[in-house]
C-alpha cells in the first residue's frame, strides 16, 4: 500500500512542470538571427544538420534529436501527472541538464549585433528562456527527490511503540 506523498513533493513537481513548459516556450523563441531573419532552435538545428559542419557523431545525434525536446518535456509532465514522481524527476534532470547546458552556451556566446563570421548572431530570448526553464525544472526535480527522501527517512525513524497493536497481525509489541 502506498502512503500519501508530502505536499512538498507536489509543489516541487509543479515547479518542475512549469520549468519544462518554459523549456518548450524558449525552444520556439528566436535563437539565431542573420539580417532580418530569425530562426528558432529547431530551424537552426535542422540547418546545422544539413550543412554537415561537424565531424562528430554525438553532435550529429544531438542535432537530429533536438526536435524531440517538446515531446520529452510533455512525457515528463505526463509522468508527474500519473504519479510516477521519481521516474519523472529523473527524466526532468537529464533533459534539464542537456537543454540548460546548450541554452547557457548559446546565451553566453550570444550578441544582438551579430558576429564577424557571416553576420550570424545568437539571439538572447530563446536560449535564456530555455535555460531559465531548465533551471526551474532541475530545481523542481531535485525538490521532488528531496521531499520524497525526507518523507521516507521520517517514516523509518518512528519505531513502533511498545504495546501498540500491529495493524496486520494483531499482535502487540515491537515488530521486526
N, C-alpha and C positions, 0 to 999 in steps of 0.2 A: 504494500500500500504506500502510495506517495504522500509525503507530507506537504503541507501548503508552503509555497515559496514566500520568502520575506518580501515586503513591499519594495525594498531597495532594489531587488532583482528586476522587478517590473519597471521601476524608474530608470535603471541603468539600461534595460533593453529598449525602452522608449528613446533614450538618448542615442543609443547605437543605431536604431532605425532612422531617427531624424538625421544623423550623420550620414547614413547611407543614401538618404534622399538628397542631401547636399552633394554627395559624390556624383550622383547621376545628373543633377542640375548643372553642376560645374563642368561635367564632361560635354554638355551640349552648348556651353558658352564658348565664345571665341578663345582659341588657344594661340593661333598663329595668324599673322597678317602680312600681306605683301601689297603695297599700294593701297587701293580701296577695297581689296578682297580680304575678308577674314575667314578663317577655317576653324571648325570645331575639332576636337581631339580625334574624332572618328575620320574626318576628312584628311587630317594630317597623317594619321597612322596609315590610311589606305594609300595616300600619295607616297609616303616614305617606303612602304612595302613594294609599290610598283617601281619606284626608282632603283631599288636594289642597291642602296648605298652602303649597306652593312654586310660584311662578310662574317656574320656570326649567327649561328642557328638559333641561339637563345633570343637575340634581339628580333630576329625574323618571327619567331613564335610569339613573342610579346606583341609585336605589331599586328599580327594576324588575329590574335585572340582579344585584342582591345575591344572589339565590338561586343564581347560578352559581358562587359562591365555592368550594364544595366540589368541583364538577366541574373548575374551573380548577386547583385545587390538585392534584387527582388526576391531571389531564392533565400537569402539570409533573413530578410524581413519576414518571409513566409515561415521560416523555421522558428523565428521568435514567436510568431502568432500561433504556431502549432504547439508551443510549449517546450520545444527542444532547445532549451537555453544554452546548454554547453556546446552543442554542435553549431548553433547559430553564432555564438560568440567566437568560436574557433574560426569559422569561415570569415567572420567580420574582421578578426585580427589579421588574417592573411591578406584579405582583399584591401583593407585599410592601409596596411603596410606597403603593399605594392603600388596602389594608386596614389597614396600620400607621398611616397618617395618620388614617383615620376612627376607629380604635380609640383613638389617642392623644388626639384631640379629645374623644371621649366620656369617656375616663378623666380628663382634666384638668377637664372640666366636671362630672364626677360627684360626687355625695354620697350617702351612705346614707340621709339623713334625708328627702330629697325637697325639691322647690323650692316656692316660694310660688305658682307658677302651676299650680294644679290638683293638687299633691301628687305629680307625676311625678318620679321620681328616676332618675338614671343610676346603675346598679349597677356596681360595680368589677370583679367576676370576669371577665365576658366580654370587655370592652374591654382589660383588662390582659393577659389570656392571649393574645388575638389580636395585641396589639401586641408582646408578647414573642416570639411565634411568628414574626411578620413580621420582627422584628429578626434573629432567628436565621436565617431564610430568606434575607434580604438579605445578611447576612454570609457565609453559605454560598455564595450565588451569586457574590458578589464574590471569594470564595476560589477558586471554580472558574475564573473568568476569570483571576485572578492566577496560579494554578499552571499553567494551560494556556499563558498568555502567557510565563511564565518558561521553561517547557519548550521552547517554540518558539524563544525567544531563545537558550537554551543550545544547542539543536540547530544553529543557524546560526553560532554562534561557533567551532565546531571545524572549521577548513578541512581538506580532505583533505591528508594528509601526502605530501610529495614521495616518489615511488617506490611508493606504495601502489596496488594494482591496483583499478580501478573495478569495481564489482560487476556492472554490466550490460554494459559494452562490453569489459571485459577489458584495456583499455589502461592503462598505468601513467602516473602523473603527476597533476598538479592539473587537475581538470576544471572548466570554467566553470560 
